[in-house]
Amino acid sequence: MSLQERIEQVEQRIQVAARNAGRKREEITLVAVTKKFPAEVMREAYNLGLRVFGENYVQEFATKNPALADLADAEFHLIGHLQSNKTKIALDLFKTIQTVDSAKLARRLNETTRPLDVMIEVKLSEEESKEGAAPEELPALIDAIRACENLRLTGLMTMPPWSDDPAETRPYFRRLAMLARQYGLPRLSMGMSHDLEAAIEEGSTHVRVGTALFGARPKP
Ligand SMILES: *Cc1c(COP(=O)(O)O)cnc(C)c1O
């Protein structure tokens, strides 16, 4: 299948899910996840109409970004963990950092000279390896971010424990949506290739889709 056909397929899935949930298609942003794919693939996706891209690794995107500098209306989001020693480079590269999970990181990002959109990555399971702030840490972290004049807190992001059964990830989506409502945050980044329908039904505003658009990621 061509990239164009896969984009159409994903678009179709988003539209059907939005309709089933009684939501408008425009409420949902497709974030094309391009980790491990070269800049040429991103350009091809751009030429086919995609505008929002999610990258996991600051260093990797730093090497791809120069080849994409002319895509003026493309928007890049960091969706992978950000180490505090990489905040300076990240600020030059990304419009949105979806993975803020500590006040220390927020304060570092605030040392920018321009407004930056941020989301909080929330850890909703006990999995050791997962990054993210625990739900009970949210009130203090939200206060800390809102005290940063250059940061605009737009929402919450989460990555549930892997399961190929959307019925297992749905409760995590529901929980994230509840938390966002509780704290008055409009955006919800949740849902990936295999469970974007469940995420949209639970209120997702940003689905992060890699494999369904670009196929299996190249092995390094
Ligand atoms: C890789 C990745 C995705 C995309 O996953 P697919 O299953 O390929 O759609 C989404 N979100 C994050 C945080 C990722 O690291």
The ligand as a MOL file (V3000), in Angstrom:
LIG
                    3D

  0  0  0     0  0            999 V3000
M  V30 BEGIN CTAB
M  V30 COUNTS 15 15 0 0 0
M  V30 BEGIN ATOM
M  V30 1 C 6.1310 5.2340 18.6120 0
M  V30 2 C 5.1110 5.9880 19.3680 0
M  V30 3 C 3.8020 6.1630 18.8780 0
M  V30 4 C 3.2890 5.5330 17.5970 0
M  V30 5 O 3.0590 4.1800 17.7850 0
M  V30 6 P 2.4340 3.2880 16.5910 0
M  V30 7 O 1.9790 2.0770 17.2900 0
M  V30 8 O 3.5490 3.0420 15.6350 0
M  V30 9 O 1.3310 4.0650 15.9900 0
M  V30 10 C 2.9350 6.9510 19.6120 0
M  V30 11 N 3.3060 7.5380 20.7690 0
M  V30 12 C 4.5480 7.3990 21.2680 0
M  V30 13 C 4.8980 8.0800 22.5370 0
M  V30 14 C 5.4770 6.6160 20.5940 0
M  V30 15 O 6.7060 6.4670 21.1200 0
M  V30 END ATOM
M  V30 BEGIN BOND
M  V30 1 1 1 2
M  V30 2 1 2 3
M  V30 3 2 2 14
M  V30 4 1 3 4
M  V30 5 2 3 10
M  V30 6 1 4 5
M  V30 7 1 5 6
M  V30 8 2 6 7
M  V30 9 1 6 8
M  V30 10 1 6 9
M  V30 11 1 10 11
M  V30 12 2 11 12
M  V30 13 1 12 13
M  V30 14 1 12 14
M  V30 15 1 14 15
M  V30 END BOND
M  V30 END CTAB
M  END
